[in-house]
Amino acid sequence: MRGSPPRRAFGAADLLIVIAVIGILVALLLPAVGAAREAARRTQCMSNMKQLGITFHVFAQRHRALPSAAFYRDDSSIAAKLSTIVPGSGGADKATRAPYSFHVKLLPYFDGEHIVDRVDFKNHEAFNAKNSSLATLRLPLLNCPSFNGPEYSGGKDYTAKAKPALTQYKSIGATTWAALDDPQATAKDEKTGGGIHPYGRVRLSDLTGGRDIGAGNTILICETKEPVYAAWWDGTTAAMPGFHPEIDDPKKTKAPAINYQSVKNRFWLTKQQFGGSEGMLWGPSSEHPGGVGCGFADGHTEFVSNHIEPRRWAAYITRGP
């Protein structure tokens, strides 16, 4: 009777083969896992903007207009150019004090009543002694889960105060930097001004096409990965332009307006637009590959491609057609 054949031992070579196969499988699976995680984060980001869109509608129904991007304690919008205001600033002259942002207006509509009750509206500026601590509060609804930057602004303008928490959701106040710094152009010209700008309130019916059609084609808020001038509390920087600073006329440009960094100057040159001591790095931008999330005036959200045609983008970010 023959005995069983001897079993071959599991050698070092076999172990190396198994390890190599496992490594290949892991290498194949990791991108898929990463993509799935990013898809989930992007879905959450769009959900955040969807919730903010609902708050805009509730606010507009109660106040008959959308909020201004910036306001003072007497509920007035700013009248001075942004270039005269330093982010986070106080002072005797109302025109040079940092105003509150539209996010503060929306607090009661997304479970922020406990914060509003603590706001000191006795002084015009948003960054008085009492309010500076409130500005450091981080609100999950105002943050994109894909954002890889800091949680708080390290800007030099906030050095003497508590560092304010950042948001990744700003309004698009106008087409260009020049328009955003011009109260008359932004507030009165529907072809340059956005739905939420610093110089007044806009009614949904003022959007071209009326409440339903115009609202569905007008972007109110957009993502940004700005790491310095994006404090959710500060109305000075609550609105951003839709085009980069090298563009004066959106009708003539073929350059991308989303996820753009200037080749000639990698900063957005904050000093040219408001009195900040540093440059603002990003306008409409996101960590999501290929584009940026946007919230429209009718409450729906869209992921807008980096390669959107500039004229279509200009129509989206303004009150006009």
Order of alpha helices (4+ residues) and beta strands (2+ residues): alpha-beta-beta-alpha-alpha-alpha-beta-alpha-alpha-alpha-beta-beta-beta-beta-alpha
